[in-house]
């Protein structure tokens, strides 16, 4: 690699798991996501790909994203996405949705209290 970074999109270093599948194969391969940007990602895993291979990646909270393998080095490879994604979504905890607003919840003080015993 050179000392000059030609990429224009900021990347987040993180550690997530994702599934990668090749369009010609039905199998999904589990990979580690080492960094993620709106335009692509670096994956690490035992997937046999070549540069230019079309792939699909299932990213947490985002879903399946299409891309192409841009580079390969040992068991790491870069994927350039066809469409940009929001990398912050992948960082968000799974299943966090809007909670019930506080004003809708019943107040605790108005609930009947059973007999109180002295200790």
Secondary structure, DSSP 8 states (H G I E B T S, - for coil): --S-----S--EEEEEEEEEEETT---EEEEEEEEE-SSEEEEESS----TT-EEEEEETTTEEEEEEEEEEETTEEEEEESS---HHHHHS-TT------GGGS--STTS--------
